[in-house]
Amino acid sequence: MINLQHPEPGRKTQVVLIGQAPSRSGDPCYPLTGRFGRKIQELARITEWTYLRKTVRINVLPVYPGTNGKGDAFPLNKARHMARTIAELGVFDCGRDVVMFGWNVARVFGMPKTAWLMWERPYRVLGEPCSTRVAVSPHPSGVSTWWNDPENLRRASAFWRGLLA
């Protein structure tokens, strides 16, 4: 169950992280807590406890969809349906900060392509107005070579420290 409680006055809401699907070996009950969750913790220089406390983690697809060539399969129609369901849970309410992982995830929420790890304040998500800041991170899989560049890792570290530290 996703817990999107409204914060107490003066307290910031949790950051919402939206992934594509669990990895082949990932636990669907604990999205973005495996290898890539540890990578975010390392980049932000925070503990696992802090990461879990400061974030709400959701996958668009509830189970690993299999592969399609070099990357993961991503059934767009099912993903679009799930994106609407996620939006209805209030993910984009209250000016929350949302980070989506990969263009496939951003696309099913109706987000335009933008620079990696740059905040956008969309006027619409799935056609509905919202006040949420959204950033798109490169997909966490090993297929994305973006993570191999030391300058990109420095940029990612600054982004995650600013958001979660």
C-alpha positions, 0 to 999 in steps of 0.5 A: 500500500502506498502511504501518501499522508499529508505532512504536518504543517512546516514539514516537507512531504516525502519525495515520490520515486516512480520506477518502471517495474521490479527488476528480474530479481527485485521484490515487487513489494519493495520498489526501488530498494535493491541495487539501484536504491543503494546507488541513490543512497550512495549518491545522496550520502544517506543511510538506508533508513533515511532513504526509506523515511524520505521517499515513497517508491512506486513502480508503474508495473507491478511485476517484471515484464520480461525483456525485449531485445537489449532492454526490458519489455514495457507494455505501453497500454498496461503502463498507461492504465497503471499511470492513471491509477497511480495519479488517482492515488494523489501522487501529484497533489500537494506540490510533492517532488516526483522523480521518474526513472526513464523516458518510458515512465515519463511518457506514460504520465504524459511528460515531455522529454527534458534534460536528465535530473532537471526540475520541471513544474508541469502544468499537466500530468495525464491532462490534469493540472498539478503543482508538482515538480517533476524530474526524470532520471536515467533508467537505472538498468545497466543498459543505460550508459549515462551512469558510466560517465564520472561527470554524470555521477557528480551531477547525480550526486549533487541532485540526490544530496540536494533532494534527500540529504 
